[in-house]
Amino acid sequence: MITRPPQAIPNPFSVILQTHKDKIAEYLELSHPLDPKGRYLHYDKWRFHLPKGLDIGLAWSVVKFARSRQLSPAITLGDPAVCCRYLYTPAMHLAVSSCDQQTTTAALEWMCSNIGENKHLQYLLNDLIEDEAISSSQLEGAATTTKAAKELLKKKKGPRSVDEKMIIGNFRMMSFAWDNREKPLTPELIQELHQVGVEGIDDDKYCPGAFKNSDDVVIEGLGEIVHQPPPVAGLETRLQALCDWINKNNTDALSKDYMHPLIKAIILHFAIGFEHPFQDGNGRVARSLFYWFMFKKGFSAFRYIAISTLLKAAPIQYGKSYLYTETDDMDLTYFLDYQCRVITRSISRFKDTYDKAIASIAQFNVFLYQSGLFAKLSEKQRVVFNVARQGVASEFTVTNVKDNLKCAYNTAAAALNGLVELGLFQKQKLGNEWVYSMNNTDPIMKSWKP
């Protein structure tokens, strides 16, 4: 649990002048929204950094007073309704800048066209599409390895357990978010997203696509209730108001209501988690809607950026970022700041993956030229061969090569069979399908020195 902040004194400096005049300079040092390290600390952590000799309640009131002068209204949530506010922190500025520079559709197209191997890079990037669905499921408790989950999705097998159903459901949810990115947000779209993601896992537990009908749904932590969602009465009205706010255009830079899409998407993530409109699966819906909004606003590279990979590495901090906002007058800055830090790191990981892919493709092509294989392989065969060599995939079928390379079935089959004829791949019949895998190419690779 966290320590809730005390009630702030409205005008702390009048009290300081009356009772702590000798320490006014020390209190003035605290009169800033951020701490000396640029952090927007909740009282739960801030209290451990307070200089000795100061009244903790009065000192916190000074910080709150400084923050209140810079907070901007964002959205009204809950019942009774509360105006949620926020201010921009350095972490938020950095995340917004990273998004604009590296995740727009135009930036992604430039990245793919920056080299001649567009299809090659696309195949490598496609492997990342599954990562958010997998890590989001793991965050919710799915007990499966990332490798096993990828194999499940690539081979399009039927799920054999609840965990595998969660993985497939999350993948469908993310695909739904991408396919429906042009639509306006409605309560019905939120319901459909939920149904696509959880149907068939445990319908009695999840009630796919149906909003909850009682106030029994709570969030527990360490054996006690940590969040009581707003009452179910009025839920659909509140969700409609949220949808209206999301559908409103806030991208006019000259308007006082301007809000960057990333900030708005994170607030949508928070609002769904706060309302908790379903019996179960709310976290998955909230994260999927974050992606849906980013797709909608032209940040296509988020298809390859798995935020939940980092969230599941520190689930307690993720939970606390919700609680910090709820326990401090619905100050969204805590949740926004935490999510922006995670997003910046996730974008950096994506960029590193891209840079490594570019270097690998260049090195691989040099190897193909010097080994004499380049002229013997078609472009599609070169792509599949390098994907196998990198370990992005160990087994291939005609169907998944067709889907990844966006080519005809016969073209994909010819490419794979050609690799078999050259002795680079082997194939075996599994059920009704031929499965291709790379042969041991160590002799070829050892004969080539980069």
HUDAWO-V79890 format. One line per field, one symbol per residue. ss: DSSP state (a for helix, b for strand, c for the rest). phi: phi as a letter, one per 20 degrees, with the letter a starting at -180 (. if undefined). psi: psi as a letter, one per 30 degrees, with the letter a starting at -180 (. if undefined). A space follows every 50 residues. Layout:
# HUDAWO-V79890
ss = ???
phi = ???
psi = ???
This chain:
# HUDAWO-V79890
ss = cccccccccccaaaaaaaacaaaaaaaaacccccccccccccaaaaaaac cccccaaaaaaaaaaaaacccbbbbbbccccbbbbbcccaaaaaaaaaaa aaccaaaaaaaaaccccaaaaaaaaaaaaaaaaaaaaaaccccccaaaaa aaaaaccccccaaaaaaaaaaaaaaaaaacccccccaaaaaaaaaaaacc ccaaaacccccccccccbbbbccbbbbbccccccaaaaaaaaaaaaaccc ccccccccccaaaaaaaaaaaaaaaccccccaaaaaaaaaaaaaaaccca aaaacccaaaaaaaaaaaaaaaaaaaacccbcaaaaaaaaaaaaaaaaaa aaaaaaaaaaaaaaaaaaaaaccaaaccaaaaaaaaaaaacccccbcaaa aaaaacccaaaaaaaaaaaaacccbbbbbbccbbbbbbcccaaaaacccc
phi = .defffffegcffffffeccffdffffffefbfdegemeeefggdgfedf ffndfffffffffffffgfdfdfcbdcnbffcfecbcfdgffgfffffff eccfgfffffffefcfegfffffffgfegffffffffffeofebffffff fgffelfffdbffffffffffffffffffdfeefecgffffffffgedfn fafffelgmdffcbeffcddblncfdbdgggffngfffffffffffffed effeefegbfgfffffffgfffffflfdfbnffffffffgfgfffgendf fffddeffgefffbfffgfffffgffecllffgfffffffffffffffff ffffffffffffffffgfffenegfedfgfffffffffffnfbdcccgff fgffelcfgffffffffffffeneccbbedmdceddbfffdggffffddf
psi = llkkllkkkeiffeeefefhefgeeeeeffikellfggkikleeeeffgk kkfkkeeeeeeeeeeeefffkkkelklljkkkjklllkleeeeeeeeeee efgleeeeeeeefflfieeeeeeeefffefeeeeeeeeeggkilleeeee eeeefhlkkfleeeeeeeeeeeeeeeeefgffllkleeeeeeeeeeffkf eifeefikgkklglgfjlklkhglkfkjllkfkgeeeeeeeeeeeefkjg gjffkfgkkkeeeeeeeeeeeeeeeiflelgeeeeeeeeeeeeeeeggif fffgjjefeeeffifeeeeeeeeeeefihhjfeeeeeeeeeeeeeeeeee eeeeeeeeeeeeeeeeeeeffgfeffkleeeeeeeeeeefgekfkkleef eeeefhlleeeeeeeeeeeeefgfllllkjbgkkkklkljgeeeeffkj.
